[in-house]
Amino acid sequence: MLDRAYEQIEVEVVTLEGEFGPALIEELSTKWNVPKNFMFIGSPDDRFPYQLSELGGVRLII
């Protein structure tokens, strides 16, 4: 669907195994050269072990 709506934008889905947290966000930001405030995450539940402020500025999708 996104390919048809935004033909000029290439969307790639990447799956990774590991623990999601500040260290992984930092690693991916550096590896992919994407500022953390250009990254998005889904809304975490009450069991998420980190405060949003610890994630370096990622944006929250509610």
Buried (B, 14 or more C-beta within 10 A) or exposed (E): EEEEEEEEEEEEEEEEEEEBEBEEBEEBBEEEEEEBEEBEBEEBEEEEEEEBEEBBEBEEEE
